[in-house]
Amino acid sequence: MENDINCEIREMMDSGMTKISSDCLIRELASLGYEIDPAMTFNYINNGNKNKYKAKSCGIRQADNKQSAFHWQARRDANFDALQKFRLNTFCVDNCRIWEI
């Protein structure tokens, strides 16, 4: 699985995604008014892709009212648009896990 995570990281970077640290991820989310939701975050083994690797699925919530960023009543503004672009173009690796945001 060690080789698979490195292959997956390389493929993500080759596709144009940017690798960042978990600290950078937390700061970027905060700058947009969001945070990781611990209640909706969990570790698992991703085996749905070509490569099998350890992953962390990160729930994201609005920092001010703790509502999921993806709830139908959540804000839909420029910061949400920036969040979506950030999620599509960025990934994080921490403790040998790819964080899915």
N, C-alpha and C positions, 0 to 999 in steps of 0.2 A: 504493500500500500504506500510505502515511502516513495517509491518511484512514481506511482500513479499521481500523487499529489503534486510532485514536481512537474510531471507532464501536463497536468491540468493547469497549473500556474503558468507554464510556458504558453499553452494554448490560449489562455485568457489574455495574456499580455500580447501575444501575436495577433489577437483579434482587435487590439487597440484599447483594451481596458487598462486602467491604472491601478497598480498595487499600492496600498497605503497601510500605515500602522493602525492598530486599534485606537491609540490615542488620537491620531489624526481623524479617524472616523467619528469618534465621539465629539471632537471639536467642531467638525464640519456639520454634523447633525445639529449641535447646539446653536451654531451660527444661523441655521435655518429655522430654529424654533422647535426642534425635534430631539428625541432621545431614544435610546434602546429600551424596550419594554421587557424587563426581566421575566414577567409572567408569560410572555409569548416568545421566549427565546429558549432554544434547546439544541443539544448536540445530537448528531446522528451520523451514520455512514451513508454518503451519497453513492449509490451504485446504479443510478439511472443514466449516467453519462458513460462515455467510452472508458473513462478512467474511474476507478473506485477510490474514494478518499474520505477522510474525516472532514465533517462540515459542521457549521453552527448556523442555524436559521435564526435570524435576528428580527424580532418584532420591533416595529417603530411606532412611537406614539408622539402626540403633540406634547411639548414640555409644559405648557401652561395648564391644560385641563386633563392631561393623561389619557385622552381619547386616542384610539388607534388612528394612525395617519390615513388608514384606508377605509375607515368607517364611512358609510354613506353620508353622514352628517359632518364629517371632518371638513376643515377649511380646504378650499380649492383656490389658491392664490399663486402669486409668483414664487413664493417659497416652496409650495407643493410641487410646482413645475420643476424648480431647481432640484428638489429632492429626487424626483423621478429620473431626471437626467443624470444625477449623481449616482443613483442606484444602478442604472444601466451601463455606466461607464467605469465603475470603480469596484474594487474588491479588496478585502482585507485578509491577511493571514496572520494568525496569532496562535501560539502554542500548537503548531502543526495542524491547524484547522483552517479551512477556508470559510470565512464568515460570509454568509449570503444575506445581503441587505435589501 
